[in-house]
Amino acid sequence: MKDGPLHVLMFPWLAQGHISPFLELSKRLADHGLKVSFLSTPGNISKIKSSLHEKWAGKIDMEELPLPPVEGLPPDADNTADIPMEMADLLKIALDGLQIPFEHLLSRIQPDYIIHDFSQHWAATVAAKFGIPAVFFFIFGASAIGYAVAPSRFKAAETTPWCRYLKSIQACKLMLVRSCFELEGKYIHYLEAEHKKRVIPVGLLLTETFPTSDQDECVKWLDNYPPSSVVYVSFGSECFLSKEQVAELAKGLEESHVPFLWVLRSPRYNNDSSSSAEERARALLPEGFEERTRERGVVYCKWAPQQQILCHPSTGGFVSHCGSSSVLEAVRFGVRIIALPMHIDQGLDARLVAEELRIGMEIGREEDGSFKAEKIRRCVKEVMVEEEGRRVEESIYKLRERLFWGKGMQESYIREFIKQLL
């Protein structure tokens, strides 16, 4: 190792659900005196800088590498939030084009370690040229990863989206998982035993909450409702519903008669800028839906401050895709989960939520994988106003107490990770 503080380079996948935990880990490492460089594309770095609280200003060096052009990918798209899901493979191809610029970057800054995400499995090979060890960071829960990338699946996974995960596991020196023993101890031990590599949990890495702006209309709207009476509906930054799915969800919410705050987004499918993001989202709604539900519901088609919504006293339930961050944030604020998973790890997270931890319920699907309004209505009612909701509430408060009883427990995971690096 060189003289001076330990230097790590963070390199997440180009999705907000990945960038956020990488950034949270960066903050904690910087707070413990490590030198941290954070690598992404110019567009993502610009957003990070504008949102980074002054507490960490100057503690994290931002490094930018622009994506090369790829046919079919909009020229300004550098995050999964900018594109429909079917374009994600094009974004991975663009990221693969950064191998030579990445090598030049490593030659220039010479970090002691790189901590990388699943898509850029090649980062470990490039780093090895400079004798730099690679650490692979799973931002998903240990239970989902343990199932999806079990060694028995290696050959079958060569042509699936999980192949990049498998290559990253094989090339890394150490694996990190965004979890803790209090939540997924047996699954963390399973990962380590199966892959014959050290697996270190780094805690839950949730963003610190800061006061919300007085201009956040959706949070002000919640002030009008009694405690735990509103169901919040959101599917994260990269899950976009079809018009048919929006229609079923709208009908289910309408027929539940439960107050709701629905954050609805729609991606840009091409370079046509004739319609705004809000116009595209509202075009998905059934005719007359907003007028019929105006007295007890709102559809919000802009960026919304999820943590401020979840911690608001009026929010009692969360219709969620069960992304890792969303599940952990719901637990943190004691909000019951109504699971409607969409892809990748979310189905496994939904099983963990509904069947093992019992902190929510999952909306059942039809044999063809679709979901219908009646099952949405029934699940929302059960969780929000019926006896089942009280049972879920008890479970989530017990888990919340176990995971968030004090900052020291989560910080101990960061200290142990740094100890391993040293």
Secondary structure, DSSP 4 states (H G I P E B T S, - for coil): --SSS-EEEEE--SSHHHHHHHHHHHHHHHHTT-EEEEEE-HHHHHHHHHHS-GGGTTTEEEEE-PPPP-TTS-TT--SGGGS-GGGHHHHHHHHHTTHHHHHHHHHHH--SEEEE-STTTHHHHHHHTTT--EEEEE-S-HHHHHHHT-GGGTTGGGGSTTHHHHHHHHH-SEEEES--HHHHHHHHHHHHHHHTS-EEE----PPPP-PPPTT-HHHHHHTTS-TT-EEEEE-TTT----HHHHHHHHHHHHHHT--EEEE------SS--SS-HHHHHHTTSPTTHHHHTTTTEEEE-S---HHHHHTSTTEEEEEE---HHHHHHHHHTTPEEEE---STTHHHHHHIIIIIS-SEEEPP--TTS---HHHHHHHHHHHHHSHHHHHHHHHHHHHHHHHSS-HHHHHHHHHHHHHHH-
